[in-house]
Amino acid sequence: MRLPIDRLVAGHPWAVEIVRRLAAAGHTAVFVGGVVRDAVAAELRGEGFTPGDVDIATSAPPEEVRRLFPDHRVLTVGESFGVVVVVSPDGKHYEVATFRTERGYSDGRRPDEVRWGTLEEDLRRRDFTVNALVATPDGEVIDWVGGIADLQAGLIRAIGDPRRRFAEDHLRMLRAVRLACQLGFRIEEKTTEAIRASAPRIAAVAWERIRDELLRTLATPRAAGGVAFLEDLGLLPHVLPEVAALRGVPQSPEYHPEGDVLDHTLATLRVADGLWDDPLLKLAILLHDVGKPAALSRSGGENMGGHCALGARIAAEALTRLRLPRRDVERVSYLVGEHMRVARLPEMGLGKQVQLLAHGEDGEAPPEDLPRRYPLFADLLRVVVCDGEASAHRSAAWLPLLRRSAELLVHLRRIEGLRRARELLTGDDLQALGVPPGPRLGAILHHLHERILAGEITTRDEALREARRLAQGHG
């Protein structure tokens, strides 16, 4: 197969320059990794393609790459593993990796020994067949591991012995799930069996790395399938034990015919997959009912009252363990803690409704732009929509809420308008114009505020001019 090279590196002219310089110095240089995989997949489907990152592999050792690019920044953070990053004039980063072989992975992440090798050796040490495709500078695709066939079959397959691949880097088990969700593929049977056998080893991986793969999985349009993969492969109890604990927790079939709490959670996440791609929002949806087992136990099996408050604490503990930034922990745990309260918004008093809607308000955003002005409330609405659609309630759970929310926005815009109207003109201004306190002053002030709200009066000078006219008995 040959790819149109201009499509492969569209928007990345400096990637071509890197390969050109390496080749001119007598080194082999090829495009490798996700950019080639995605380009081949698009070509097979006859679809368009926009490259993301472009990575390069070469026979040149790191010191030679540095020598060839004296006029540009070269980052050497991964140089001991044969990886440097060349920074282009427009600030883009291009990873340039030396062909290598590796031996020994005592920590389940990094090789104990690295030596430079051939292109074929380099490709056969990689994780999955679909990630081991390379393209030459003229677009010819090299495939020594069956990556094209697996792209055509929709399979994620480990290269060589899958147990050995997962022993080398335990995170590859989560990466298999993420790739399957990203591409809409199945995980090949022997690869699946190896993950099941190796699943407990994921506990040795740093939580930051687990977090990153989890968020990437949730950002795909198949997040629910990804969590189902994690459960089926035995990874979920080690990655998110709070979610794994939802399996077997019963719910009323009248309201939740979909099944137990985990079935409901997956159904809720499936709704979100069709609507949004924000991984933090999906994380909140994934965790929205994690308080139910504790609530059920606390009530002696009678009910799940208080599961939101319990869930908020459990979610915060889980996300702190995953090393999420504090602001993200606060956002997600807030959504978990308030998702049932917001569903009761139409039953609240107006003051409490306003307080709930305005929590976390961004005063710089336009009042009519709900997602920007009231981001936490907008997220709560999204959680309620997904939660309701995944139960017997369906739209009955969220339509009244949306209707009341729209009314509240009008109310808050009016409040904002009134505040602005009162800044333009006050009763003191009318008294200074000779209007004594009393009903007439109130009527004139109300009339002028209404005209300000209607946009007929927009400046203080206009307001005072009209107030003076009315104070003199005109109109």
C-alpha positions as CSV (number, residue, x, y, z in Angstrom):
1,M,0.0,0.0,0.0
2,R,1.1,3.5,-0.7
3,L,-0.2,6.6,1.0
4,P,-0.4,10.1,-0.5
5,I,2.4,11.6,1.5
6,D,0.9,15.1,1.3
7,R,-2.2,13.8,3.2
8,L,0.0,11.9,5.8
9,V,1.8,15.1,6.8
10,A,-0.8,17.7,6.0
11,G,-0.1,20.7,8.2
12,H,3.3,19.3,9.3
13,P,5.8,20.6,6.7
14,W,8.6,20.5,9.3
15,A,8.1,16.7,9.6
16,V,9.1,16.3,6.0
17,E,12.2,18.5,6.6
18,I,13.3,16.3,9.5
19,V,13.0,13.2,7.4
20,R,14.8,15.0,4.5
21,R,17.8,16.0,6.7
22,L,18.1,12.5,8.2
23,A,18.0,10.9,4.7
24,A,20.5,13.4,3.3
25,A,22.9,12.4,6.1
26,G,22.6,8.7,5.0
27,H,20.1,7.6,7.7
28,T,16.9,5.7,7.3
29,A,13.9,7.7,8.5
30,V,10.2,6.8,8.4
31,F,6.9,8.0,9.8
32,V,5.6,5.8,12.5
33,G,2.8,5.2,15.0
34,G,-0.7,6.6,15.3
35,V,-0.4,8.9,12.3
36,V,0.3,6.0,9.9
37,R,-2.4,3.8,11.5
38,D,-5.0,6.4,11.2
39,A,-4.0,7.3,7.6
40,V,-4.1,3.7,6.5
41,A,-7.5,3.2,8.2
42,A,-8.9,6.3,6.4
43,E,-7.4,5.0,3.1
44,L,-9.0,1.6,3.6
45,R,-12.4,3.2,4.3
46,G,-12.1,5.8,1.6
47,E,-12.5,8.6,4.1
48,G,-10.7,11.9,4.6
49,F,-7.9,12.2,7.1
50,T,-6.4,15.0,9.2
51,P,-3.1,14.1,11.0
52,G,-2.6,14.8,14.6
53,D,0.9,14.3,16.0
54,V,3.5,13.1,13.5
55,D,6.3,10.8,14.9
56,I,9.4,9.7,13.2
57,A,11.7,6.7,13.7
58,T,15.3,6.6,12.4
59,S,18.5,4.7,12.3
60,A,20.3,7.8,13.5
61,P,21.3,7.7,17.2
62,P,20.1,10.6,19.4
63,E,23.5,12.4,19.3
64,E,23.4,12.4,15.5
65,V,19.9,13.8,15.5
66,R,21.0,16.6,17.7
67,R,24.0,17.3,15.5
68,L,21.8,17.5,12.4
69,F,19.5,20.2,14.0
70,P,21.9,22.7,15.5
71,D,19.6,25.5,14.4
72,H,16.5,24.3,16.4
73,R,15.7,23.3,19.9
74,V,16.1,19.6,20.6
75,L,14.6,18.2,23.8
76,T,16.5,15.3,25.2
77,V,14.3,14.1,28.1
78,G,14.0,10.6,26.7
79,E,17.5,10.4,25.1
80,S,18.6,7.4,27.2
81,F,15.7,5.4,25.5
82,G,16.6,6.8,22.1
83,V,14.0,9.5,21.9
84,V,14.5,13.2,21.3
85,V,12.0,15.9,20.4
86,V,12.8,18.3,17.6
87,V,10.9,21.6,17.9
88,S,9.9,23.2,14.6
89,P,10.0,27.0,13.9
90,D,6.2,27.2,14.5
91,G,6.6,25.5,17.9
92,K,5.3,22.0,17.1
93,H,7.1,19.1,18.7
94,Y,8.2,16.1,16.6
95,E,9.3,12.9,18.4
96,V,12.3,11.3,16.7
97,A,13.1,7.8,18.0
98,T,16.1,5.7,17.2
99,F,15.4,2.1,16.0
100,R,16.0,0.0,19.1
101,T,15.6,-3.3,20.9
102,E,14.9,-3.7,24.6
103,R,15.6,-6.3,27.3
104,G,14.3,-6.8,30.8
105,Y,11.4,-4.9,32.3
106,S,11.9,-5.3,36.0
107,D,9.5,-2.4,36.9
108,G,6.8,-3.4,34.4
109,R,7.3,-0.1,32.6
110,R,10.8,0.7,31.5
111,P,13.4,-1.6,29.8
112,D,16.4,-2.4,31.9
113,E,18.6,-2.5,28.7
114,V,18.3,-0.6,25.4
115,R,20.4,-1.0,22.4
116,W,20.1,0.4,18.9
117,G,18.7,-2.0,16.3
118,T,17.0,-2.3,12.9
119,L,13.7,-1.0,11.8
120,E,12.2,-4.5,11.9
121,E,13.5,-5.1,15.4
122,D,12.1,-1.8,16.5
123,L,8.6,-2.6,15.1
124,R,8.5,-6.1,16.6
125,R,9.1,-4.7,20.2
126,R,6.0,-2.4,19.9
127,D,2.7,-3.0,21.6
128,F,-0.1,-3.7,19.0
129,T,0.0,-4.6,15.3
130,V,-2.0,-1.6,14.3
131,N,0.6,0.7,16.0
132,A,3.5,-1.0,14.2
133,L,2.9,0.4,10.7
134,V,5.4,2.7,9.1
135,A,5.4,4.9,6.0
136,T,8.5,5.8,4.0
137,P,9.1,9.3,2.8
138,D,7.5,8.4,-0.5
139,G,4.4,7.0,1.3
140,E,5.1,3.3,1.0
141,V,3.6,1.4,4.0
142,I,5.8,-1.2,5.6
143,D,3.9,-3.9,7.6
144,W,5.9,-6.7,9.1
145,V,3.3,-7.7,11.8
146,G,-0.1,-7.9,10.1
147,G,-1.3,-4.5,11.1
148,I,-3.1,-3.8,7.9
149,A,-5.1,-7.1,8.1
150,D,-6.0,-6.2,11.7
151,L,-7.2,-2.7,10.7
152,Q,-9.4,-4.4,8.1
153,A,-10.7,-6.9,10.6
154,G,-11.2,-4.3,13.3
155,L,-8.9,-6.1,15.8
156,I,-6.5,-5.0,18.6
157,R,-3.9,-7.7,18.7
158,A,-0.6,-7.7,20.7
159,I,2.5,-8.2,18.7
160,G,4.1,-11.6,19.3
161,D,3.4,-13.2,22.8
162,P,0.8,-11.0,24.4
163,R,1.7,-12.0,27.9
164,R,5.3,-10.9,27.2
165,R,4.0,-7.5,25.8
166,F,2.0,-6.9,29.0
167,A,4.8,-7.9,31.2
168,E,7.0,-5.3,29.6
169,D,4.6,-2.5,30.3
170,H,1.5,-3.3,32.3
171,L,-0.2,-0.1,31.1
172,R,-0.6,-1.7,27.7
173,M,-3.6,-3.6,29.1
174,L,-5.5,-0.3,29.5
175,R,-4.1,1.0,26.2
176,A,-5.7,-2.0,24.5
177,V,-9.1,-1.0,25.9
178,R,-8.6,2.7,25.0
179,L,-7.6,1.8,21.4
180,A,-10.5,-0.5,21.0
181,C,-12.9,2.3,22.1
182,Q,-11.1,4.9,20.0
183,L,-11.2,2.8,16.8
184,G,-14.4,0.9,17.5
185,F,-12.5,-2.4,17.4
186,R,-12.6,-5.8,19.2
187,I,-9.7,-7.1,21.2
188,E,-8.3,-10.3,19.7
189,E,-8.9,-13.5,21.7
190,K,-5.3,-14.4,22.8
191,T,-4.7,-10.7,23.7
192,T,-7.9,-10.8,25.7
193,E,-6.9,-14.0,27.5
194,A,-3.5,-12.4,28.3
195,I,-5.1,-9.3,29.8
196,R,-7.3,-11.4,32.0
197,A,-4.4,-13.4,33.3
198,S,-2.2,-10.3,33.8
199,A,-5.0,-7.9,35.1
200,P,-3.8,-7.8,38.8
201,R,-0.4,-6.4,37.6
202,I,-2.1,-3.1,36.7
203,A,-2.0,-2.3,40.4
204,A,1.8,-1.7,40.0
205,V,1.3,1.1,37.5
206,A,1.5,4.7,38.7
207,W,-2.0,6.2,39.2
208,E,-1.1,9.2,37.0
209,R,-0.6,6.8,34.0
210,I,-3.8,4.9,34.8
211,R,-5.7,8.3,35.1
212,D,-4.5,9.4,31.7
213,E,-5.5,6.2,29.9
214,L,-8.9,6.2,31.7
215,L,-9.6,9.8,30.7
216,R,-8.6,9.1,27.1
217,T,-11.0,6.1,27.1
218,L,-13.8,8.3,28.5
219,A,-13.2,10.9,25.8
220,T,-14.1,8.4,23.1
221,P,-17.6,7.9,21.8
222,R,-17.5,4.4,23.3
223,A,-16.8,5.1,27.0
224,A,-19.5,2.8,28.2
225,G,-18.1,0.0,26.1
226,G,-14.6,0.8,27.6
227,V,-15.9,0.4,31.2
228,A,-17.6,-2.9,30.2
229,F,-14.3,-4.0,28.7
230,L,-12.5,-3.2,32.0
231,E,-15.0,-5.3,33.9
232,D,-14.9,-8.2,31.5
233,L,-11.1,-8.2,31.5
234,G,-10.8,-8.1,35.3
235,L,-9.2,-4.6,35.3
236,L,-12.1,-2.6,36.8
237,P,-11.6,-3.8,40.5
238,H,-8.0,-2.6,40.3
239,V,-8.6,0.7,38.5
240,L,-12.0,1.9,39.9
241,P,-13.0,-0.5,42.7
242,E,-15.8,1.9,43.6
243,V,-17.4,1.3,40.2
244,A,-16.8,-2.4,40.3
245,A,-18.6,-2.6,43.6
246,L,-21.8,-1.5,41.9
247,R,-22.2,-4.9,40.3
248,G,-24.9,-6.9,42.0
249,V,-26.4,-4.0,43.9
250,P,-30.1,-4.3,43.3
251,Q,-32.5,-1.5,42.3
252,S,-36.3,-1.3,42.0
253,P,-37.3,-2.9,38.6
254,E,-40.1,-0.4,38.5
255,Y,-37.7,2.5,38.1
256,H,-34.7,0.6,36.8
257,P,-35.7,-2.2,34.5
258,E,-32.2,-2.0,33.0
259,G,-30.7,-4.0,35.9
260,D,-28.4,-3.4,38.9
261,V,-26.6,-0.2,39.7
262,L,-23.7,-1.0,37.4
263,D,-26.0,-1.9,34.5
264,H,-27.7,1.5,35.1
265,T,-24.4,3.3,35.3
266,L,-23.3,1.8,32.0
267,A,-26.6,2.7,30.4
268,T,-26.3,6.3,31.7
269,L,-22.8,6.5,30.2
270,R,-24.0,5.1,26.9
271,V,-26.5,8.0,26.7
272,A,-23.6,10.4,27.4
273,D,-21.5,8.8,24.6
274,G,-24.1,9.8,22.1
275,L,-24.2,13.4,23.3
276,W,-20.9,14.6,24.8
277,D,-17.2,13.9,24.7
278,D,-16.0,15.7,27.9
279,P,-14.1,13.1,29.9
280,L,-14.7,14.8,33.2
281,L,-18.4,15.0,32.6
282,K,-18.4,11.3,31.7
283,L,-16.3,10.6,34.8
284,A,-19.0,12.3,36.9
285,I,-21.7,10.2,35.2
286,L,-19.6,7.0,35.8
287,L,-19.4,7.9,39.5
288,H,-22.8,9.4,40.0
289,D,-24.2,6.4,41.9
290,V,-21.1,5.1,43.7
291,G,-22.7,6.0,47.0
292,K,-25.6,3.5,46.6
293,P,-23.9,0.4,48.1
294,A,-22.9,2.3,51.2
295,A,-26.4,4.0,51.5
296,L,-28.1,0.6,51.1
297,S,-25.9,-0.9,53.7
298,R,-26.4,2.0,56.1
299,S,-30.2,1.7,55.9
300,G,-30.1,-2.1,56.5
301,G,-31.1,-2.8,52.9
302,E,-34.2,-0.6,53.1
303,N,-33.3,2.3,50.8
304,M,-30.5,4.3,49.2
305,G,-31.3,7.6,50.8
306,G,-28.3,9.9,51.1
307,H,-26.4,8.2,48.4
308,C,-25.5,11.5,46.7
309,A,-23.6,12.9,49.7
310,L,-21.9,9.5,50.3
311,G,-21.1,9.3,46.6
312,A,-19.5,12.8,46.6
313,R,-17.1,11.7,49.3
314,I,-16.3,8.4,47.6
315,A,-15.8,10.1,44.3
316,A,-13.5,12.7,45.8
317,E,-11.4,9.9,47.4
318,A,-11.2,7.9,44.1
319,L,-10.2,11.0,42.1
320,T,-7.6,12.0,44.6
321,R,-6.1,8.6,44.3
322,L,-6.1,9.0,40.5
323,R,-4.1,12.2,41.0
324,L,-6.6,14.5,39.3
325,P,-6.1,18.2,39.8
326,R,-8.0,19.6,42.8
327,R,-10.3,21.7,40.7
328,D,-11.4,18.6,38.7
329,V,-11.9,16.6,41.9
330,E,-14.2,19.4,43.2
331,R,-16.1,19.7,39.9
332,V,-16.8,15.9,39.6
333,S,-17.6,15.4,43.3
334,Y,-20.0,18.4,43.2
335,L,-21.9,16.9,40.2
336,V,-22.1,13.5,42.0
337,G,-23.3,15.2,45.2
338,E,-26.0,17.4,43.6
339,H,-27.4,15.3,40.8
340,M,-30.5,14.3,42.7
341,R,-31.0,17.7,44.2
342,V,-31.1,19.4,40.8
343,A,-33.7,17.0,39.6
344,R,-36.0,18.4,42.4
345,L,-35.4,22.0,41.2
346,P,-39.0,22.7,40.2
347,E,-40.2,21.8,43.7
348,M,-37.8,24.3,45.4
349,G,-38.4,27.8,46.5
350,L,-37.2,30.5,44.1
351,G,-34.4,31.6,46.3
352,K,-32.9,28.1,46.5
353,Q,-33.4,27.6,42.8
354,V,-31.4,30.8,42.1
355,Q,-28.7,29.7,44.5
356,L,-28.3,26.2,42.9
357,L,-28.3,27.6,39.3
358,A,-25.8,30.4,40.2
359,H,-23.3,28.2,42.0
360,G,-20.0,28.5,40.3
361,E,-21.3,31.3,38.1
362,D,-18.9,33.0,35.6
363,G,-19.9,36.6,35.9
364,E,-17.9,37.5,32.8
365,A,-19.9,35.3,30.4
366,P,-23.2,36.5,28.8
367,P,-26.2,35.9,31.1
368,E,-28.1,34.2,28.2
369,D,-25.2,31.7,27.6
370,L,-26.1,29.0,30.2
371,P,-23.1,26.6,29.6
372,R,-20.6,29.4,29.9
373,R,-22.3,31.6,32.6
374,Y,-23.4,28.6,34.8
375,P,-21.1,25.8,33.8
376,L,-21.7,23.6,36.9
377,F,-25.5,23.9,36.5
378,A,-25.2,23.1,32.8
379,D,-23.2,19.9,33.7
380,L,-25.8,19.0,36.3
381,L,-28.5,19.2,33.6
382,R,-26.5,16.9,31.4
383,V,-26.1,14.4,34.2
384,V,-29.8,14.4,34.9
385,V,-30.7,14.0,31.2
386,C,-28.4,10.9,30.9
387,D,-29.6,9.5,34.3
388,G,-33.2,9.9,33.4
389,E,-32.9,8.5,29.9
390,A,-31.2,5.4,31.3
391,S,-34.1,4.6,33.6
392,A,-37.9,4.1,33.3
393,H,-38.4,7.9,33.9
394,R,-37.0,8.9,30.5
395,S,-37.9,12.5,29.6
396,A,-40.2,12.8,32.6
397,A,-37.1,13.1,34.7
398,W,-35.6,16.1,32.9
399,L,-38.2,17.9,30.8
400,P,-39.8,19.8,33.8
401,L,-36.3,20.6,34.9
402,L,-35.3,22.1,31.5
403,R,-38.6,24.0,31.4
404,R,-38.0,25.5,34.8
405,S,-34.3,26.2,34.0
406,A,-35.4,28.3,31.0
407,E,-37.8,30.3,33.2
408,L,-35.0,30.8,35.7
409,L,-32.7,32.1,33.1
410,V,-35.3,34.7,32.1
411,H,-35.7,35.6,35.8
412,L,-32.0,36.0,36.3
413,R,-31.6,38.1,33.2
414,R,-34.4,40.3,34.5
415,I,-32.6,40.6,37.8
416,E,-29.4,41.5,36.0
417,G,-31.3,44.0,34.0
418,L,-32.9,45.5,37.1
419,R,-29.5,45.8,38.7
420,R,-28.3,47.7,35.7
421,A,-31.5,49.8,35.6
422,R,-31.0,50.8,39.2
423,E,-27.4,51.8,38.5
424,L,-28.6,54.1,35.7
425,L,-31.4,55.8,37.7
426,T,-32.5,55.7,41.3
427,G,-35.2,57.3,43.4
428,D,-32.6,59.8,44.7
429,D,-32.1,61.0,41.2
430,L,-35.9,61.7,40.9
431,Q,-36.0,63.5,44.2
432,A,-33.1,65.7,43.0
433,L,-35.3,66.6,40.0
434,G,-38.1,67.7,42.4
435,V,-40.3,64.6,42.6
436,P,-41.3,64.1,46.2
437,P,-41.3,60.6,47.8
438,G,-44.6,58.8,47.2
439,P,-46.6,56.8,44.6
440,R,-45.8,59.2,41.8
441,L,-42.1,58.8,42.3
442,G,-42.6,55.0,42.4
443,A,-44.6,55.0,39.2
444,I,-42.1,57.2,37.3
445,L,-39.2,55.0,38.5
446,H,-41.0,51.8,37.5
447,H,-41.8,53.3,34.1
448,L,-38.2,54.3,33.5
449,H,-36.8,51.0,34.7
450,E,-39.1,49.1,32.3
451,R,-37.9,51.2,29.4
452,I,-34.3,50.5,30.4
453,L,-35.1,46.8,30.5
454,A,-36.7,47.0,27.1
455,G,-33.5,48.6,25.7
456,E,-35.2,51.9,24.9
457,I,-32.9,53.8,27.3
458,T,-29.3,52.7,27.3
459,T,-27.3,55.5,29.1
460,R,-27.5,57.5,32.3
461,D,-27.8,60.7,30.3
462,E,-30.8,59.4,28.4
463,A,-32.4,58.1,31.7
464,L,-31.9,61.5,33.4
465,R,-33.2,63.4,30.4
466,E,-36.4,61.3,30.3
467,A,-36.7,61.5,34.1
468,R,-36.5,65.3,33.9
469,R,-39.3,65.4,31.3
470,L,-41.6,63.2,33.4
471,A,-40.8,65.1,36.5
472,Q,-42.0,68.3,34.8
473,G,-45.3,66.6,34.0
474,H,-44.7,65.9,30.4
475,G,-45.9,62.5,29.2
